[in-house]
Amino acid sequence: MRFAVTKACGGGGKARAGALYVGGGGGGGAAVVETPSLLLSTRKGLPAFVSRDLLSTLPSPDSHLLHVSPIHFIECPSSKTISNIGGLHQMLGLQEHILVAAASDSVESLPESEASNKLGASFETPSGRRLVKPSEYMQMITSMKPNLWASLADEVPAWVTEKRNRISVDRTLRWLDDCLAVDLEAGKNTLGAVVGGSNIDERKRCATEASLRNVAGFWIGGFGLGESMEERLALLNAVTDCLPEEKLRYVSRLSLPEEVLQGVAAGIDLFDSTYIYHLTLGGFALVFPLDIVERDNWDSRTDIEGADCTKINLRATIYRKDTSPIVDRCGCFTCQNHTRAYINHLLNVHEMLAQILLEIHNTHHYLGFFRLMREAIKGGKFELFRQRFIKRRRAFLTAEAPCSL
């Protein structure tokens, strides 16, 4: 794996565009992906509602980045089975895709007895919480053969004590060393984990120590676990200030567009989230305009009283007779072939095709959001892009506030 920064914002801004060069897994050729980029969330290697053949309908190569969690493979199929097949690329038939393995878990309900265990990290599995030691984790990584993988981390929510933050950093650094000690690639495809909860000093310590290891980049964990937007901004900046500029930075759980913009402004290159999945599951479709720098007005089609300027709920009866596409001039398979009325019907009769069509559109649209961010950075207009998007979102939220009382 090789990463290069191709354009950085001037005037003290940290947003940057880059290029990620990754050798194809499972016999595939080398791939080049521009950053900032979105890793598509998967369940056992594939998006929840998009099959392998439908992945080809999404923008390439933006859609070739997939996030996989080794914890999803902890019980079945076994590491030996995956290894015998030749790794995840071969098993899933995704030789041209880039698989990035990172184990993250909701730790908000983590029992104290589990949290205090020094042997490994605790993860939620279908059969209950399970302790994963670094040796077991590396066995999974070796069998899966991902293009990039993040080391095991001890993530903690924002409200833990300073002592617990310090312990999480110590464990994460120790586990990083344990993982690197048995890594056959000697760290060239490894992302060192950076944690520290809501403690800026511990975040800095972890980032500084991880930078001393022989790793290809960094996975920044522990966000989206109770911190405020203001706290997150300070924590992100503290971390990126301590990381080498020439190496990749990847963060988990920054899902909403506003959160992604905050991460990009702090110098983050890769993001994973379940935002698209939860939108699709709820029957929502993304509709915000992507040419926000070129025009200052939202599409009038979304200016409906009480409507979210970012997304629409296609379950609503207002779309029952709407024969237009989800978004005019959208190039996705869904908008080219189906109407809002059809998807409204599918949702209301509980037909799974609704989720398939929605995930295709939402993924296509959100990848377009990342593409426009990259173009804004290259054109020196990222801050304008960010400010206009946030301004419109705040206007909607302010208008909605009295109605929620």
N, C-alpha and C positions, 0 to 999 in steps of 0.2 A: 504494500500500500504506500502511495505517495500523495502528499497534499501540498498544494501551493496556493498562496494568497495572490489573487490576480488584480484586485482593486480594493483599496481601503479608503474609507471616508476621511476627508481632510477636516481641518478646523476642530480637532479634538474628538471627533466622533469615532466610535469603535467599530461600527458596522463595516463588514467586509465581504467581498465576493471572492470565491475561491474555486479551485478545481480539484476533485478527488479522483485519483487514478488507482483503480483496483483491478488486479488480475482476476479474470473470470473464474468462478468456482466450478468444480466438476467437469473440467474440460472446456469451459466457455472462454471466449476471447477477453482481452482486456477491455475495461469499460472506463469511461470518463463521465463524471457527474459534476455539474456545477453546484456550488453552495452559495447562500443558505439553501438547504433542502429539507424535505420532509421524508421521514422513514414511515412507510405505510405500516400500520398496526396489523398484526396477524395473530391467528390462533393456530398453533402448530404449523406455522410457516405460510399460511394463506390468509388473505383478508376474509373477514367473517362472511360476507355476502357475494364475493367476487371469485369465481372459479379461475383456474389457471388459464383457460382459453380466453376468458373475458379480460384478463390483464392486458392483452394485446390491444384492447380498445382504448387504453389510457395513454396519455402522452409519454413518449419515450425520448430520452432515457430517464426522465424524472420519476416515472413509476417503477423503476428497476430497483429502487432502494427499499428493502423490507426489513422491519424489525422483528426478530424472533426471540422469544424468551426460552432459555434452556430449561426453565422450571416446567414449561408445558410438556417437556419430553422426559420428565423425571420418572414416570411410571410406565408409560407405553407410547411408542415402542422403545425398547431398551437401547442403551448406548451401543451394545454389541450388534444389535440388528441394524441400527443406522450406519455403523461403521462398515458392516459387511456389504451393505448396499452401495457404499461409497460416499456417504455424507448426505447432508440435507439437500444440496443441489440436485443430486441424482435421485434421491427419494421423491422429491417434489416435482421433478422435471423442470426446474428453474435454472438451467445452466447459465443463462444470460443475465440473471438477476444478482444483485449484491445483497448478501445476507449479513446483517449486523446483529450479533447476539449480545443482549444485555438483560440481566435478571433484575427486575424491580418488582416491588410488592407493596401493597397497602399495609403500612405498619401502624395505622392509627389504633388498631385494636390488639396490638402485639402484647401478649402477657408479659409481665415483668420477669417471670421465671425464664421465659424464652429469651428476653432481651438481655438477660445477664449471663447467658451461656457464651462461653469463650471459644467453643469448638468450631462454630460455623454460623451461618446466617439462617434465619427462620423464614420460611415461605409458605404461603397458603397453597394447598393442592386439593384436588377433588376428594382425597381421603383424609383431609385435615392438615394442620400445620406440620411442616417437616423441616428438620435441621439438615442443612447442606454444608458439608465441609469443603474447604478449598480443593482437596484431592478429588472428591466426588465431582465437584464443579468442573475441574479440568478434564476429567474423564469424559464428561458430556461434551465439552468444547472440542476435544480431540476427535471424538466420533462424528460430531456435526460438521466439522470443517467449515465454519463460517468465514467470510472474507475479513470481517473485523469482529472483535469481541471485547467486552468490558470485563474487568476483573470484579471479583466478588466484593460487595460493599455492605457495610452495616449502616443502613439508613435509619434516621430517627425523625419524628415529627418536630414541629417548631417549638412545642411547649416543654421539652425535656430540660433537665438541669444542665448546668455547665459541665458538671462531672460526667454526665452521660454523653454529652457532645464530645468531650475529650476522649472518652473510652471508644466511641464510635470511630473517631479518626485513627486512634492507635490500632484498632482491629483492622480497619480498612487498609491501612498501610502494611500491616503485617500480612494480611491476606494477599495483597498485591505482590509482595515478595514471594509468598508461597506459590502463587500462580506462575510467576515468572521463572521460578526455580525449576519447574517441570514443563515449561513451554518449549515445544520442539522448534518453534520459529524464533526463539530468543527475543520476543517482544516486538517484532516488526509489524505484527497485525493486532497488537494489544492496545487497548484504551485504559489507561490508569484511572481508577475511580477516585473522585473527589467528593467528600462529604463534609459534615461539620454542623449540620442543622442550622439554627438561626444565629449561631455565634460567629461573628466576622473573623475574630482572631483564629478560631479553629479552622474555619474555611481557608484562611490564608496559609495556615500551617500545613494543612493537608495538600493544598495546591502546590506549595513550594516543595514539599517532600516528594510528591508524586512526580514533579518535574525533574527530579534528580535521577529517576529510574529510566531505564532504557525502554521507552514506550513510544508508540506511533502517534498517540494523541490522548485525549482525556474525555472520560465520561463523567458528567457532573450530575450527581444524584441528590436526593433529599429535598427536592422542590415539589410544590403542589401538596404539601403536607401541613398546612395550617398557617403559613407565613402570609403576611399582607403583601400587596403589590409594591408598597414602598420599601418594606424589608427586603423583598426579593431583589429589587433593583440594586440596593447597596450590597447585598451578598453576591450577586452576579458580577458586579464591577470589581469587588474585592478578589474574587476568584480569577477572573480573566486578567487582572493586573499582575497576577503572580504566575501566569502560564506563558510559556514561550509563544511568540506570535506565529512562528512557522509551523506549529502543530495543530492538528484538528481538534475542535471542541464540540462535544455532543452533550445535549441535555435532555433529560426525560421529564415528562408530565407538564410541559408548558403547552397547553392545548388551544386555548382561545386565541383568536387573531391578535388581540391586544397583548397577550402574554408572549406570543411569538415575536411581535414587533419589539417588545421589551428585551427579549433575549438577543435578537439580531443587533439591536442598538448597543448591547453590551459585548458584542463580538462572538456570538455563538454561531456555529456552522451547520450543525445537524440537530433535528428535533424529532422526537417520537411522541405520539399521543394517541388517545382513543377518542378524540374529538369527532372525527368523521363517523366512527362506529356509533357513538351515542346519538348524534344527529339523525343518522339513518334509522336507528332503532325507534326513535321518537316520531318519525314521519316528517322530519324537517329537511328542507332543501336550502342550500346556500344560494343567495341571490345578490350579494353586494357587488357593485360594479368594480371591474378590475382596472379600468382606465382612470383611476381616481386622480392621478397627477395631471392628465390632460384636461379633465373637466372637473368643475367644482360642485356639480349637482348629482344627486343620486338619481338612478333610473326612476322615472315617474311611476313605473309599474309597482314599485315597492312602497310608494307613499300612500299607504292605506292606513286609515286611522287605527291606532293600536297595533300596527304591524311592526315587527322587528326589522330594522334596516339591514340586518346581516342575513337573516334567514326567514323563511315562511313555513308555516305548518300546513302541509298538504292534506291533512285530515279534515281541515276546516271546510264547511259547506260552501263557502264563497268560491271554492275552486271546482265545485261539482260540474259546472258547465263551461269551465275555462278551457278553451281548445288551443291555447297558445303553449309553447314550450316553457319549461321552468324558467329559463333565461334566454331572451332573444339573442340570436347570433352566437349562442354557445355551440361549440363544435363537438360536444360529447355525444356518445351513442344515444343516450336517453333523450336529449333535447332534439336531436336530429330525427328521431323516429316516434316519439311519444309526446303526449300532452299532459298538462296539469290535471285535467279532468280524468284521464285514464289512470294516472297514478293515484288520484284521490279515490277512484273506484276500487283499485287494487288494495289500497290500505283499509278501506272500510269493509271489504269482504275478507280481510286477513289473508291475502294471497302473498306468498313469499316473494313473488316477482317484484312486488313494490319495493322491498328492501334492496333487491339486486339493482334495479334501475336507479334508485336513490343513491346507493353507494357509488355507482359509476359516475353519476353527476357530481356528487359532493367531493369525491376524490379528484375528479377532473378540475373542478372549480378551485379547490384548495391548492392543488399543484400550480394552477394559474396564479394564485395569490403569491406563492413563493417565487414563481418566475418573474412577476412584476416587481417584487422586492429586489431581486437580483439586478433587474434592469435599472431600477431606481438608484441602487448603489453605484452601478457602473456609470450612470449619467450624473452622479453627484446630487441626486434629488431624494435620497432616502428619508431625510428628516422631513421634507415636505410631504412625502408619501405617508409617513407615520403620523404626522400632525393632523393631516386631513382625515385619515381613517379614524383616529381617536376622537377628533372633534365631532364627527357624525355619530359615532357610537354614544358619546356622552350626551349629545342632543336627544337621542332616542331615550336613553335611560332617564334623563331629567324629565322628559315629557311623561314617561311612564310612572314616575315616582308617586304623584298624587293619587293615581288609580290604584296603587297597591296598598294604600292605607286602609 
